[in-house]
Amino acid sequence: NVGTTAGQRRLGAAARSQEHAMNDSAAGRPDAGLSTFQAFTGLSLDEQNILDQADRFGQKELLPLASRMDDEEWWPTEIFPKIGDTGYFGITAPSEYGGSEMNMVASGLVLEGFSRYNHALGLAWVAHENLCLHNILRNANDDLKKKFLPDMIKGRIIGALGLTEPGAGSDALGSMSTTARREGDHYILNGRKIYITNGPIADVLLVYAKTDKSRGAKGISAFLVEKDFPGF
Ligand SMILES: Cc1cc2nc3c(=O)[nH]c(=O)nc-3n(C[C@H](O)[C@H](O)[C@H](O)COP(=O)(O)OP(=O)(O)OC[C@H]3O[C@@H](n4cnc5c(N)ncnc54)[C@H](O)[C@@H]3O)c2cc1C
């Protein structure tokens, strides 16, 4: 059970503000009966509520964009800020950054709800939300969190993760050839990445590179690369 956090109330309020009706069984009330779907999935009422809200958002906001995205490789620039305003970024992030303070199950349910209606947007969402934003949340220092998380959670900047390379896919860590060499107070990265979700539209990319080839997969670090960095 994900509980009723401030973030969840925020998601609930946002969904209602879009005139999305909620039925009794999905309203998170302890006395409401289990729906057939819940009995099948084992979701709690709160979790079912999150999935239902994401489903409604997906149907209303994401489905109308899907065909053109698939047919024309089109990116709808207004959708990430709209997702951010509705509270669907930073699901696992603390409220001090504007996040919803929920767990990975909630994050997975949002992805499920969105992906029912727009697969491309579902993938763009999870690359930003999980591969980049959640990764920064778990592993970056406070300065980097303060610098990137609030804007990422608002959907004002787009994140990506760059691990795969030509010649380094399933065995990405072992076969990686991108290197990072320290020069004074900064690093020089050299290499190529491929198949990076959000790569062409990202503002900030978490890029994996080898700092010490002799240590194999243990000699790898992640670097936050901004799209305006020289040489990118
Ligand atoms: C839609 C999509 C989005 C992606 N987004 C990202 C992203 O955001 N960031 C990122 O870094 N990467 C991303 N990738 C890349 C993804 O991580 C790689 O495609 C994946 O790691 C597989 O690598 P590959 O494509 O080079 O396939 P390969 O590693 O060349 O594998 C090809 C085939 O060989 C098989 N195979 C591989 N090794 C072995 C083995 N030792 N024994 C037997 N069979 C084997 C595999 O199972 C597969 O069937 C994305 C890929 C896709 C398809």
The ligand as an ORCA input file, in Angstrom:
! r2SCAN-3c Opt
* xyz 0 1
  C      13.212      0.962    -27.619
  C      14.606      0.980    -27.069
  C      14.983      1.990    -26.218
  C      16.275      2.028    -25.714
  N      16.639      3.053    -24.880
  C      17.902      3.087    -24.405
  C      18.310      4.161    -23.544
  O      17.530      5.067    -23.209
  N      19.586      4.181    -23.100
  C      20.486      3.206    -23.439
  O      21.621      3.286    -22.991
  N      20.129      2.180    -24.253
  C      18.861      2.099    -24.745
  N      18.485      1.068    -25.574
  C      19.468      0.083    -25.956
  C      19.266     -1.249    -25.258
  O      19.693     -1.163    -23.924
  C      20.043     -2.278    -26.085
  O      19.343     -2.436    -27.296
  C      20.165     -3.584    -25.367
  O      21.085     -3.467    -24.311
  C      20.612     -4.702    -26.316
  O      21.761     -4.332    -27.011
  P      21.848     -4.477    -28.610
  O      20.653     -3.837    -29.214
  O      23.203     -4.008    -29.033
  O      21.695     -6.036    -28.892
  P      22.821     -7.148    -28.756
  O      23.501     -7.052    -27.428
  O      23.687     -7.106    -29.977
  O      21.933     -8.455    -28.777
  C      21.358     -8.941    -29.991
  C      20.790    -10.321    -29.720
  O      21.817    -11.215    -29.268
  C      21.460    -11.791    -28.019
  N      22.670    -11.936    -27.198
  C      23.491    -10.944    -26.788
  N      24.506    -11.447    -26.065
  C      24.317    -12.782    -26.013
  C      25.032    -13.860    -25.398
  N      26.158    -13.658    -24.708
  N      24.531    -15.099    -25.544
  C      23.395    -15.322    -26.252
  N      22.679    -14.342    -26.849
  C      23.133    -13.097    -26.737
  C      20.458    -10.839    -27.392
  O      19.582    -11.510    -26.510
  C      19.718    -10.322    -28.621
  O      18.695    -11.204    -29.007
  C      17.201      1.009    -26.074
  C      16.801     -0.024    -26.922
  C      15.525     -0.043    -27.420
  C      15.124     -1.171    -28.335
*
